[in-house]
Amino acid sequence: MGRLSGSESVGLSRSSAVFTQITTALKTRRRSRSQDREDYYMQELVDREQYYTIPEGPENHGAVTPETQEPRAPIAARVGPKTDPKGPPREEEKGRLAADSKRAKNGHKKVEKSKKVGLKTPNSSSLGESHYEPVREECPPMGLESLKIDDFQLHASSIKRYGLGAHRGRLNIQAGLYEDDFYDGGWCAGRNDPLQWFEVDARRLTKFTAIVTQGRNSLWSSDWVTSYKVLVSNDSHTWVAIKNGTKDMVFPANSEKEIPVMNRLPVPVVARYVRVNPRSWYVSGSVCMRVEVMGCPMPAQLMKVVNEMCPNITRIYNIGKSHSGLKLYAIEISDHPGEHELGEPEFRYTAGSHGNEALGRELLLLLMQFMCHEYLSGNPRIRHLVEETRIHLLPSVNPDGYEKALEVGSELGGWSLGRWSQDGLDIHHNFPDLNSILWEAEARKWVPRKVLNHHMSIPEWYQSTNATVAVETRALIGWMEKIPFVLGGNLQGGELVVTFPYDMARAQLRAQEQNPTPDDHVFRWLAFSYASTHRLMTDASRRVCHTDDFAKEDGTINGASWHTAAGSMNDFSYLHTNCFELSMFVGCDKFPHESELPDEWENNRESLLVFMEQVHRGIKGMVRDLQGRGIANAIIAVDGINHDIRTAADGDYWRLLNPGEYKVMVKAEGYNPTSKVCEVGYDMGATRCDFRLGRSNLSRIKEIMERFGKQPISLSSRQLRHRARPIIPRRGT
């Protein structure tokens, strides 16, 4: 049976036996689905106490409830744009109202599509117009009227009966001559209260720009909504209302049932789901409406959209190019994007080093969008993160591999297609092997006299042009050396576990061997902070992804004890920079289907936020000289932990530590070392621990002599002994 538009459905022949059989079957099947869907969404409402809170004040004007059943003037007469509610309408408004009235009397029921986009009616302005200047950014209809939007993309809080279900809430859809339970003219809620909603699932991220509404098409009933709110979501669980400053914006809707009314959003909003929440309706009618949504599907430039939505807290930059020339784009989220703020730690998430592990890439795209939305809506947790942390998100380390996997899609890619870079290298394990260099130096007792236990140098052979190093890996190393990252996580796929260094076993012939770092207790806490807040990682009742049951180990494991690998990003980051890096394997399916993304986002959302917050655990501070100038590259050594870190260019530092009391020593070339005891508490927030270093005597002497153009005199031990001999006079002299 082909899809029919609104007016064509009126002329359906009810005498066809075949058609009757089909419709009867569909009716039975859809009734069952509709009942299940209604039960699910009503249970969802019960679980959300905040949704039951009906705001007091002007934003709830006109809500028709059993206690307030009294006649009301049409909303156009009360909130028309540029109209004084206490005086007569202007001439231009009179003209518009007259035209609307004339169209209604002539039975006008369909507005040409070329006119609908730019439709102007007395109701087409939001109540927040005095606060927002509408953005005239046009997007086409998503396709509720044209049936491009499928029935199963439309949902509602409740329905009066199946013929008034969400699938009938399409703009300009017509009812039959005799209303029945299958072809009624709109969506009608099962109850008349401000808790009802009509929802559209765009099935992909979409930039929503406007909502168009009508009342119910009916020869026998008068039902329309007079005002509503608009809410958006990425996962259908967490909803954000369109705001008028700090309050939810209430849009004026219809003053009769047939004339479409468009409300443009004050600012285009990117999300997957959009809801219309009726707040008031015609006094003698019910909560009924037909809807069209104006929206532009978002392709891969979501990062750009987020930057445009939150320009004050985001910055897009690229760290280099892939083998085939694709740029490696990152986004920075900070209250001062583009600059390192003194005392503010730097955090990073990366994803897609294996190009076919697409889930991590999608999670970071959703994360940046979520943080933008929540920051704009005033979420105190997100505002604190943004204002106290410089966050960097790099969603696609291996875009070449991702393009390969994307060509065949979610199910046909297999386990390895797109895993490697264009030149066949595993980017995540393409870093220099600093582990072997450190362990050999430890065996020779060269640490720390000849070889330091931190900031180890990259071998010369690795930096040569002939070395087998991916261009993406070189770009990552340059990025890691440029920014003083404190904590990082790389998102991978194919399992549900968090791994932490070391990733390489000390014994060469062992495939699995427990090999902890000197900061093992810190790494275990960091791993647990992610795994324990994930919805599945620590669930002992879940089915294992493949063969390993990581839930028994709290969803975490030392990398080398799982499978040893040389040259991992995690080990390199720990040994070459200050950054503690872990790997999050965020899902059993490397490349899940698009329909699974909402659930996967819910599984990982809290974990992504909690792990970011751990960058504020431990001690932090400034290392300055006696004149108050920051000292770069000063060494921060914690007694009992054989791994040091260094101060950044401005002299600030961050040292991740678990709660406890630590003796901390600071030393720098040309300065006298100093130490103090620093205590780390259990509350979130790093303990401030500053140091002042005085110049050493030798450095002062060198500085004075160099200032006057003289070099220090180097005396041999023989010369010193000769000068020290006493002069004995000869006899007879």
Stockholm file with secondary structure:
# STOCKHOLM 1.0

chainA/1-733         MGRLSGSESVGLSRSSAVFTQITTALKTRRRSRSQDREDYYMQELVDREQYYTIPEGPENHGAVTPETQEPRAPIAARVGPKTDPKGPPREEEKGRLAADSKRAKNGHKKVEKSKKVGLKTPNSSSLGESHYEPVREECPPMGLESLKIDDFQLHASSIKRYGLGAHRGRLNIQAGLYEDDFYDGGWCAGRNDPLQWFEVDARRLTKFTAIVTQGRNSLWSSDWVTSYKVLVSNDSHTWVAIKNGTKDMVFPANSEKEIPVMNRLPVPVVARYVRVNPRSWYVSGSVCMRVEVMGCPMPAQLMKVVNEMCPNITRIYNIGKSHSGLKLYAIEISDHPGEHELGEPEFRYTAGSHGNEALGRELLLLLMQFMCHEYLSGNPRIRHLVEETRIHLLPSVNPDGYEKALEVGSELGGWSLGRWSQDGLDIHHNFPDLNSILWEAEARKWVPRKVLNHHMSIPEWYQSTNATVAVETRALIGWMEKIPFVLGGNLQGGELVVTFPYDMARAQLRAQEQNPTPDDHVFRWLAFSYASTHRLMTDASRRVCHTDDFAKEDGTINGASWHTAAGSMNDFSYLHTNCFELSMFVGCDKFPHESELPDEWENNRESLLVFMEQVHRGIKGMVRDLQGRGIANAIIAVDGINHDIRTAADGDYWRLLNPGEYKVMVKAEGYNPTSKVCEVGYDMGATRCDFRLGRSNLSRIKEIMERFGKQPISLSSRQLRHRARPIIPRRGT
#=GR chainA/1-733 SS CCCCCHHHHHTCCTTCHHHHHHHHHHHHHHHHHHHHHHHHHHHHHHTCHHHHCCCCSGGGTTCCCTTCCCCCCCHHHHHCTTCCTTSCCCHHHHHHHHHHHHHHHTTCCCCCHHHHTTCCCTTCSCTTTTTCCCCCCCCCBCSTTTTCSCGGGEEESCCSSGGGSGGGCBTTCCCCSSCCSSSCBSEECSSCSTTCCEEEEEEEEEEEEEEEEECCBCSSCCCCEEEEEEEEESSSSSCEECEETTEECCEECCSSSSSCEEEEEEEEEEEEEEEEEEEEECTTSCSEEEEEEEEEECCSTHHHHHHHHSTTTEEEEEEEECTTSCEEEEEEECSSTTSCCTTCCEEEEEECSSTTCHHHHHHHHHHHHHHHHHHHTTCHHHHHHHHHCEEEEECCSCHHHHHHHHHHCTTTSTTTTTCSCTTSCCGGGCSCCHHHHHHHHHHTTCTTTTSCSSSCCCCHHHHSTTSCCCHHHHHHHHHHHHSCEEEEEEEECSEEEEEESCCSCSSTTCSCCCCCCTTHHHHHHHHHHHHTTSSSTTCTTSCCSSSCCGGGGTTEEEHHHHCCCSSCHHHHHHHHSSCEEEEEEEESCSSCCGGGHHHHHHHHHHHHHHHHHGGGSSEEEEEEETTSCBCTTCEEEETTCSCCEECCTTSEEEECCCSEEEEEEEECTTBCCEEEEEEECSSSSCEECCEEECBCHHHHHHHHHHHTTCCCCCCCHHHHHHHHSCCCCCTTC
#=GC SS_cons         CCCCCHHHHHTCCTTCHHHHHHHHHHHHHHHHHHHHHHHHHHHHHHTCHHHHCCCCSGGGTTCCCTTCCCCCCCHHHHHCTTCCTTSCCCHHHHHHHHHHHHHHHTTCCCCCHHHHTTCCCTTCSCTTTTTCCCCCCCCCBCSTTTTCSCGGGEEESCCSSGGGSGGGCBTTCCCCSSCCSSSCBSEECSSCSTTCCEEEEEEEEEEEEEEEEECCBCSSCCCCEEEEEEEEESSSSSCEECEETTEECCEECCSSSSSCEEEEEEEEEEEEEEEEEEEEECTTSCSEEEEEEEEEECCSTHHHHHHHHSTTTEEEEEEEECTTSCEEEEEEECSSTTSCCTTCCEEEEEECSSTTCHHHHHHHHHHHHHHHHHHHTTCHHHHHHHHHCEEEEECCSCHHHHHHHHHHCTTTSTTTTTCSCTTSCCGGGCSCCHHHHHHHHHHTTCTTTTSCSSSCCCCHHHHSTTSCCCHHHHHHHHHHHHSCEEEEEEEECSEEEEEESCCSCSSTTCSCCCCCCTTHHHHHHHHHHHHTTSSSTTCTTSCCSSSCCGGGGTTEEEHHHHCCCSSCHHHHHHHHSSCEEEEEEEESCSSCCGGGHHHHHHHHHHHHHHHHHGGGSSEEEEEEETTSCBCTTCEEEETTCSCCEECCTTSEEEECCCSEEEEEEEECTTBCCEEEEEEECSSSSCEECCEEECBCHHHHHHHHHHHTTCCCCCCCHHHHHHHHSCCCCCTTC
//
